[in-house]
Amino acid sequence: MSRFNENPDIFRTEVSNFISENCPAFLREMPADQREICWGGKRFEFSSDAQRDWMNAAASVGLTAPRWPEAYGGAGLSREQEKIFREEMAKAKAPSPLESFGLWMLGPALLAFGTEDQKKHFLPQITRGEIRWCQGYSEPGAGSDLAGVQTKAEDKGDHWLVNGSKIWTSYANHADWIFALVRTDREAPKHKGISFMLIDMTSEGVSTKPIKLISGRSPFCETFFENVKVPKSYGEGLSSVVGEVNRGWDVAKHLLTHERTMIGGGGGSGSIGGVLGGRSLGQFLGSLDEAVMDDPVIRTEAMELEVDSLAMGMTIERYRDMAKAGGVGNASAMLKYYGTELNKRRYEMLMSATGAFGAEWDGPYGTLSPEWLRTKANSIEGGTSEVMLDIISKRVLELPSK
C-alpha cells in the first residue's frame, strides 16, 4: 500500500505539508544561483545540515524517485500524483532533494533490464543518495557513432579484464561507480558485441582526468581503464553486467531515450540556470534598462521564447504520459533536438539583451557568459543535433535515405 493517499486533493495537502515541514524555509527562499545541487554519493559534502536533512527526509518516503516502486526505494506515485508533487515543489520553491545520473539514467535502465538482485541492491542506494554514478559511453573514436566503442572487456573466467578509455565522462572524478559500454566480442558486428557493465570507480587501474572547457568550468573528465579486474559477480546473483552479455546495445538505447529526454527537458523549464536567480524570463528582462524592453526585436524574441517554452513544457508532459503507456522511443530525439535548440535561443537573446555587460566574465551578469558557452555543448552531448535530425528523418518520419 502506498504511503500517500490516492485521492488527488488529499495527496496534494499531504505533499504540501511534507515539503513545508521538511524543507527549511531558508532553502526555499535561497536564490537559484546560490543553491548547491545535492548530488549524493560517498564523497559528497553537503552545503549545510539542512540540505542533508531535506534529502534524507525525502528519501525516507521515496520522494527522491517519485515514480519508482516502493520496493526499490521510490514512492510508487501515479503519473497524476507525480505531477502534483512537482507542482507543489515549484509552488514552495523547494530545491530538488537529490539529483543524479543514477536517478535520471541508470535507474530506468535497471528497472527495465536489471535482475531482481541488481534492482534491490543498487536502486535503494541511489534513492538514498548513498552512491553516485557516472556514464561511460563516449570514447575519443566513438562519439556520434557510439556503437563503435573499443574499450574492451576480456573474459578471464571469474572476472572481466577491462582496458580502454572514455571521454566527456561527467563528474567521473566525484563518482563512486560507472555504468559503461564495453566490447565483449570483438568479432561480432559492432552493435552485437557490446555489454553494459557496472564498474566500481575505486577499482585498481581506474583513473580520471578533468577536461577544462572554454567556459572555465570542468564537469567533464577523461576516464581510463588499465587492466581493471571487474568481478563477474559482486555477490550472489549480483552480476556486473546488466542485461545479456553482448546485448548491451539494447540497454544503451533504452538509457539514451531517458538521457535525451532529460537534456531536452531543459528547454521547457521555467528558469534559465543561475543567471536569472529564480526569476522568470520576463522578470529578468524587466530588471534591465528600460531601453532593452523598448527594443522591438528583443521584446518579440522574448515573447516568442515564452510561448515556445510553454509549448515545450506541455509537450514534455504529454510525452511523459505516453511513456507510462509504453515509452516514447525515437520521439526522445525530437525532444532532445528542440529542447537544446530552444535553450540556445534563450541565451542568445539574453546575450543580446545585456549587451557588453553580459559579455563580462565577472560583471553584473557574471554567470551569463559561461552559461551561454555551456549551451553549445547541449547540442553535442547525448547525441548531436545532426544525429537527432537523422534519427527523426529515418525513424520517426520514415523518409528515404536518398
Rosetta blueprint (number, residue, H / E / L):
1 M L
2 S L
3 R L
4 F L
5 N L
6 E L
7 N L
8 P H
9 D H
10 I H
11 F H
12 R H
13 T H
14 E H
15 V H
16 S H
17 N H
18 F H
19 I H
20 S H
21 E H
22 N H
23 C L
24 P L
25 A H
26 F H
27 L H
28 R H
29 E H
30 M L
31 P L
32 A H
33 D H
34 Q H
35 R L
36 E L
37 I L
38 C L
39 W L
40 G L
41 G L
42 K L
43 R L
44 F L
45 E L
46 F L
47 S L
48 S L
49 D H
50 A H
51 Q H
52 R H
53 D H
54 W H
55 M H
56 N H
57 A H
58 A H
59 A H
60 S H
61 V L
62 G L
63 L L
64 T L
65 A L
66 P L
67 R L
68 W L
69 P L
70 E H
71 A H
72 Y H
73 G L
74 G L
75 A L
76 G L
77 L L
78 S L
79 R H
80 E H
81 Q H
82 E H
83 K H
84 I H
85 F H
86 R H
87 E H
88 E H
89 M H
90 A H
91 K H
92 A H
93 K L
94 A L
95 P L
96 S L
97 P L
98 L L
99 E L
100 S L
101 F H
102 G H
103 L H
104 W H
105 M H
106 L H
107 G H
108 P H
109 A H
110 L H
111 L H
112 A H
113 F H
114 G L
115 T L
116 E H
117 D H
118 Q H
119 K H
120 K H
121 H H
122 F H
123 L H
124 P H
125 Q H
126 I H
127 T H
128 R L
129 G L
130 E L
131 I L
132 R L
133 W E
134 C E
135 Q E
136 G E
137 Y L
138 S L
139 E E
140 P L
141 G L
142 A E
143 G L
144 S L
145 D L
146 L H
147 A H
148 G H
149 V L
150 Q L
151 T L
152 K E
153 A E
154 E E
155 D E
156 K L
157 G L
158 D L
159 H E
160 W E
161 L E
162 V E
163 N E
164 G E
165 S E
166 K E
167 I L
168 W L
169 T L
170 S L
171 Y L
172 A H
173 N H
174 H H
175 A L
176 D L
177 W E
178 I E
179 F E
180 A E
181 L E
182 V E
183 R E
184 T L
185 D L
186 R L
187 E L
188 A L
189 P L
190 K L
191 H L
192 K L
193 G L
194 I E
195 S E
196 F E
197 M E
198 L E
199 I E
200 D E
201 M L
202 T L
203 S L
204 E L
205 G L
206 V E
207 S E
208 T E
209 K E
210 P E
211 I L
212 K L
213 L L
214 I L
215 S L
216 G L
217 R L
218 S L
219 P L
220 F L
221 C E
222 E E
223 T E
224 F E
225 F E
226 E E
227 N E
228 V E
229 K E
230 V E
231 P E
232 K L
233 S E
234 Y L
235 G L
236 E L
237 G L
238 L L
239 S E
240 S L
241 V E
242 V E
243 G L
244 E L
245 V L
246 N L
247 R E
248 G H
249 W H
250 D H
251 V H
252 A H
253 K H
254 H H
255 L H
256 L H
257 T H
258 H H
259 E H
260 R H
261 T H
262 M H
263 I H
264 G H
265 G H
266 G H
267 G H
268 G H
269 S L
270 G L
271 S L
272 I L
273 G H
274 G H
275 V H
276 L H
277 G L
278 G L
279 R L
280 S L
281 L H
282 G H
283 Q H
284 F H
285 L H
286 G H
287 S L
288 L L
289 D L
290 E H
291 A H
292 V H
293 M H
294 D H
295 D L
296 P H
297 V H
298 I H
299 R H
300 T H
301 E H
302 A H
303 M H
304 E H
305 L H
306 E H
307 V H
308 D H
309 S H
310 L H
311 A H
312 M H
313 G H
314 M H
315 T H
316 I H
317 E H
318 R H
319 Y H
320 R H
321 D H
322 M H
323 A H
324 K H
325 A H
326 G H
327 G L
328 V L
329 G L
330 N L
331 A H
332 S H
333 A H
334 M H
335 L H
336 K H
337 Y H
338 Y H
339 G H
340 T H
341 E H
342 L H
343 N H
344 K H
345 R H
346 R H
347 Y H
348 E H
349 M H
350 L H
351 M H
352 S H
353 A H
354 T H
355 G H
356 A H
357 F H
358 G H
359 A H
360 E L
361 W L
362 D L
363 G L
364 P L
365 Y L
366 G L
367 T L
368 L H
369 S H
370 P H
371 E H
372 W H
373 L H
374 R H
375 T H
376 K H
377 A H
378 N H
379 S L
380 I L
381 E L
382 G L
383 G L
384 T L
385 S H
386 E H
387 V H
388 M H
389 L H
390 D H
391 I H
392 I H
393 S H
394 K H
395 R H
396 V H
397 L L
398 E L
399 L L
400 P L
401 S L
402 K L
